[in-house]
Amino acid sequence: MSGLTLEQVVSLPWKWLGPTRVEGEGDVHWELRIAELPDFLLAGENHEEVLQQLRPALRAYLRSYLDRGQQPPLPSRPDLWRLEVVRSMEASPTRLPATTLPAHELTSLR
């Protein structure tokens, strides 16, 4: 994986889509996707469960590529992180302005 360990790849600046509250036929759950990994979908009973399971699920997903001898898709610019803060609300989500920072300035955010 481009000379990176699995843990380093898990820690790359993936673009999270969610967690998002999803209502179905008598069912409410939360989902999170990763933009660079279109087949990745993590679902849980609540927002906290999804966030708690994200790293283990992403690790297992990326490991599946390695087990097949394949290179997983990676974020396009690992040297530059785009940090977006999205506040999830039931009625309408509010997207705050995005900030682009060099990766070395974000190490304290992990």
Long-range contacts (C-beta under 8 A, 24 or more apart in sequence): 1-66, 1-71, 1-72, 1-74, 2-71, 2-74, 6-59, 6-62, 6-63, 6-66, 7-59, 9-62, 9-72, 9-74, 10-55, 10-58, 10-59, 10-62, 11-110, 12-74, 12-75, 12-78, 13-75, 13-78, 13-81, 13-82, 13-103, 13-106, 14-58, 14-75, 15-75, 15-82, 15-84, 16-54, 18-50, 18-88, 19-44, 19-47, 19-50, 19-51, 19-88, 20-88, 21-47, 21-88, 21-90, 34-58, 36-73, 36-74, 36-75, 36-76, 37-61, 37-72, 37-73, 47-88, 78-103, 79-103, 81-106, 83-109
